[in-house]
């Protein structure tokens, strides 16, 4: 049986830097105040804004959260947001899109900002240059990347040039149940009812098959190096309180073959003037799926309500 949201989102669309952007909206945006600001949430790579539904259902039951406006966007080329022209994606565009969304939705007041994984990395950099637009920041497992060396740049460009010669492809599926099984293969902790519900937002029917709601060009690597010294400079300029939440069972750092560790990430995080780290024990990288109620408690306590 599929999950039934207690507080379903409504779909709205917004023109953002020439693209038709899709927003998942909970509540009345006009009710946002400086004390109870709009919460803007951004998802990770190969995910969609609907991914936050389980956590929102838990947040809505907390004191002061029943009517608070919340928005989760689908990044460019994900979900129902338009696919831009071109054959690859550049990280800076996510910051540009987020800046435009916040300006459009909350032009007069700072917002609370939350990002997961890739979205967590985006919101950290964004807040480093737009702290005046943010009241508080929540980063869910946006750990960043290993340090790179300048001599890696030529080979990075060789790979990028080779990859953009031909289009990427996404696997399709025979049924929504197959899509759900694919989600659970990636995250075995994902409950059956969550997987079935999320699969219908993560993919769409097309010519009798189920196709992932993601532009295959997202699979192409960017040509630019990840420059840790630049990232540190962003972190040092964050002037708002930051909550970092991790899943104790995450396997994130195993992806880098000992080139990057949690300890190195925490050293970078020490550069943020006001931060705290909290851990959810029975959760992995998709902690908003694994433990939405416990995560909502961490977020709710950090963000308010404000008296």
Buried (B, 14 or more C-beta within 10 A) or exposed (E): EBBEBEBEBEEEEBEBEEBEBBBBBBBEBEEBEEEBBBBBBBBBBBBBBBBBBBBBBBBBEBEBBEEBBBBBBBBBBBBBBBBBEEEBBEEEBBBBBBBBBBEEBBEEBBBBBBBBBBBBBBBBBBBBEBBEBBBBBBBBBBBBBBBBEEEEEEEBEEEBEEBBEEEBEBEBBEEBBBBBBBBBEEBEBBBBBBBBBBBBBBBBEEEEBBBBBBBBBBBBEEBBBBEBEEBBEBBEBBEBBBBBBBBEBBEBBEEEEEEBEEEBBBEBBEBBEEBEEBEBEEBBBBBBBBBBEBBBBBBBEBBBEEE
